[in-house]
């Protein structure tokens, strides 16, 4: 009978931890650099948000912002080996990014004397869910494949 090796606990090295933190920061920065200017342009387009104007032009900034969440998640997912970890890390970047934008919107609303109405709150909830899902999918897209065919994906 073959004796099985006991399971070893893998402790990440300092270099791995530093690379992970740097990657998280870079993913967050890229997500913010794409989504924040898009959000500002959308909010101040001709004096009021695009979603409050006629037409469906608000879809364009929504797509650009989704690309920002995907890109941020893809950067973070790059160093993950497991799918779950890549999705979670990407979703984390999407969550933090959308919270920063939400806080900035609350500050902006307070500065111009507007409140947060129920309809706007509903849109923020839907946006937050979309950002988390897009970030997670970005993490999966950016994930390095570490199986036997990993050389084909490099």
QUIFEN-V984589 format. One record per residue. N is the residue number from 1. RES is the residue in three letters. PHI is phi as a letter, one per 40 degrees, with the letter a starting at -180 (999 if undefined). NEAR is the number of other C-alpha atoms within 12 Angstrom. Layout:
BEGIN
n=N res=RES phi=PHI near=NEAR
n=N res=RES phi=PHI near=NEAR
END
This chain:
BEGIN
n=1 res=UNK phi=999 near=3
n=2 res=UNK phi=c near=4
n=3 res=UNK phi=c near=5
n=4 res=UNK phi=c near=7
n=5 res=UNK phi=c near=6
n=6 res=UNK phi=c near=6
n=7 res=UNK phi=c near=6
n=8 res=UNK phi=b near=7
n=9 res=UNK phi=c near=6
n=10 res=UNK phi=c near=7
n=11 res=UNK phi=b near=9
n=12 res=UNK phi=c near=11
n=13 res=UNK phi=c near=10
n=14 res=UNK phi=c near=10
n=15 res=UNK phi=c near=11
n=16 res=UNK phi=c near=15
n=17 res=UNK phi=c near=14
n=18 res=UNK phi=c near=14
n=19 res=UNK phi=c near=19
n=20 res=UNK phi=c near=23
n=21 res=UNK phi=c near=19
n=22 res=UNK phi=c near=18
n=23 res=UNK phi=c near=28
n=24 res=UNK phi=c near=36
n=25 res=UNK phi=c near=24
n=26 res=UNK phi=c near=25
n=27 res=UNK phi=c near=40
n=28 res=UNK phi=c near=39
n=29 res=UNK phi=c near=26
n=30 res=UNK phi=c near=29
n=31 res=UNK phi=d near=45
n=32 res=UNK phi=c near=37
n=33 res=UNK phi=c near=24
n=34 res=UNK phi=c near=29
n=35 res=UNK phi=c near=34
n=36 res=UNK phi=c near=31
n=37 res=UNK phi=c near=21
n=38 res=UNK phi=c near=28
n=39 res=UNK phi=c near=37
n=40 res=UNK phi=c near=25
n=41 res=UNK phi=c near=23
n=42 res=UNK phi=c near=28
n=43 res=UNK phi=c near=25
n=44 res=UNK phi=b near=19
n=45 res=UNK phi=c near=19
n=46 res=UNK phi=f near=13
n=47 res=UNK phi=g near=13
n=48 res=UNK phi=a near=18
n=49 res=UNK phi=d near=24
n=50 res=UNK phi=d near=24
n=51 res=UNK phi=c near=25
n=52 res=UNK phi=c near=19
n=53 res=UNK phi=c near=17
n=54 res=UNK phi=c near=11
n=55 res=UNK phi=g near=11
n=56 res=UNK phi=b near=14
n=57 res=UNK phi=c near=17
n=58 res=UNK phi=c near=24
n=59 res=UNK phi=c near=19
n=60 res=UNK phi=c near=18
n=61 res=UNK phi=c near=26
n=62 res=UNK phi=c near=30
n=63 res=UNK phi=c near=23
n=64 res=UNK phi=c near=27
n=65 res=UNK phi=c near=38
n=66 res=UNK phi=c near=36
n=67 res=UNK phi=c near=29
n=68 res=UNK phi=c near=39
n=69 res=UNK phi=c near=48
n=70 res=UNK phi=c near=43
n=71 res=UNK phi=c near=41
n=72 res=UNK phi=c near=49
n=73 res=UNK phi=c near=50
n=74 res=UNK phi=c near=40
n=75 res=UNK phi=c near=42
n=76 res=UNK phi=c near=45
n=77 res=UNK phi=c near=40
n=78 res=UNK phi=d near=34
n=79 res=UNK phi=c near=33
n=80 res=UNK phi=c near=31
n=81 res=UNK phi=c near=23
n=82 res=UNK phi=c near=20
n=83 res=UNK phi=d near=25
n=84 res=UNK phi=c near=17
n=85 res=UNK phi=c near=25
n=86 res=UNK phi=c near=34
n=87 res=UNK phi=c near=36
n=88 res=UNK phi=c near=30
n=89 res=UNK phi=c near=45
n=90 res=UNK phi=c near=47
n=91 res=UNK phi=c near=40
n=92 res=UNK phi=c near=37
n=93 res=UNK phi=c near=45
n=94 res=UNK phi=c near=47
n=95 res=UNK phi=c near=34
n=96 res=UNK phi=c near=28
n=97 res=UNK phi=c near=43
n=98 res=UNK phi=c near=38
n=99 res=UNK phi=c near=26
n=100 res=UNK phi=c near=24
n=101 res=UNK phi=c near=31
n=102 res=UNK phi=c near=28
n=103 res=UNK phi=c near=17
n=104 res=UNK phi=c near=20
n=105 res=UNK phi=c near=28
n=106 res=UNK phi=c near=21
n=107 res=UNK phi=c near=16
n=108 res=UNK phi=c near=19
n=109 res=UNK phi=c near=17
n=110 res=UNK phi=c near=13
n=111 res=UNK phi=c near=11
n=112 res=UNK phi=c near=12
n=113 res=UNK phi=g near=11
n=114 res=UNK phi=b near=14
n=115 res=UNK phi=c near=16
n=116 res=UNK phi=b near=20
n=117 res=UNK phi=c near=12
n=118 res=UNK phi=d near=10
n=119 res=UNK phi=c near=13
n=120 res=UNK phi=c near=20
n=121 res=UNK phi=c near=16
n=122 res=UNK phi=c near=13
n=123 res=UNK phi=c near=19
n=124 res=UNK phi=c near=22
n=125 res=UNK phi=c near=18
n=126 res=UNK phi=c near=16
n=127 res=UNK phi=c near=28
n=128 res=UNK phi=c near=30
n=129 res=UNK phi=c near=22
n=130 res=UNK phi=c near=28
n=131 res=UNK phi=c near=43
n=132 res=UNK phi=c near=35
n=133 res=UNK phi=c near=29
n=134 res=UNK phi=c near=39
n=135 res=UNK phi=c near=46
n=136 res=UNK phi=c near=38
n=137 res=UNK phi=c near=37
n=138 res=UNK phi=c near=41
n=139 res=UNK phi=c near=42
n=140 res=UNK phi=c near=34
n=141 res=UNK phi=c near=30
n=142 res=UNK phi=c near=33
n=143 res=UNK phi=c near=33
n=144 res=UNK phi=c near=27
n=145 res=UNK phi=c near=23
n=146 res=UNK phi=b near=17
n=147 res=UNK phi=c near=14
n=148 res=UNK phi=c near=8
n=149 res=UNK phi=b near=10
n=150 res=UNK phi=c near=12
n=151 res=UNK phi=c near=10
n=152 res=UNK phi=c near=10
n=153 res=UNK phi=b near=13
n=154 res=UNK phi=c near=12
END
